[in-house]
Amino acid sequence: MRDKRIIKLRRAICMTYRVECYTQTALRTPDVQELSIESRRQLLGIARCLLKDWPRRFVELSRKYKVWSSLWLRHLDPPTKGRTTITPFWFCSVVRDQLYRARYRPSDEEMAAVVSYLQRKGEVVNKSTVARLLGVSVVRREVDAI
């Protein structure tokens, strides 16, 4: 996976557990079977470290480097009609139970309070100003509806 958190996690594992570090060089992410034997060996060393003392070490390292469920499960195949997911239960259950982080969504009351505050101050009321005061990057609801 190409993600700065995964790269940090890989580096930390390599330094802490003294395994060969895998660095992705190609712009395109190749399938495992397309990798060189050396790259596969490096990835297996990292996987071995993550799987040792399962799931304690895996969860601990994932939390430390902020690798949440959305990132771990992003590239796995979703179930389709007539076929179940290929994500193993032992992996998926730990990831969902231990590493799931729900996104913060402001309540209607919070949104109304911010809109009221902005109106009292005579400031512009739009998604950007509301989002800034709520501490979120994006407001997904219409501000006028509140």
C-alpha positions, 0 to 999 in steps of 0.5 A: 500500500502507498500511504505515509502511515504504512511506510512509517509502520514498515520502517518502525518494524524494520528498525525495531525487529531488525528485519530487512526493510521493504521499499516500494520503487515502482509507481504502480503497485505490483501484485505479490507474485510480480515482485522479486524474491527479495521483495517478497522475503522483505514483506514476509519478514514484516508480516511475520513481525505483525503476526507474532503475538497476534493480535496484540502486537498488530493492534499496538503498532497499528494504533501507534502509527494510526493505521486504522481499519479503513486503511487495512481493509481498503484493498481487500475484495468486497463480497459479491453476489454468490461469493463471500468476502475473501478477507479472513475472519480472524483478520477482519474481526480484529481490525473491525473490533480494535481499529475501527474509528468512526468519523466525528459528525456534528449533531444538528444541535451543534450545527444550529449553535454554530450558525446562531453564533455566526449570525449574532457576530454578523459573519458569513454563514457557509459550509466553510465557516461552520466547518472551521468552528466545528473543527471538521474538514467538511460539513456534509449537510446544507447549512441553510437547512439548519 
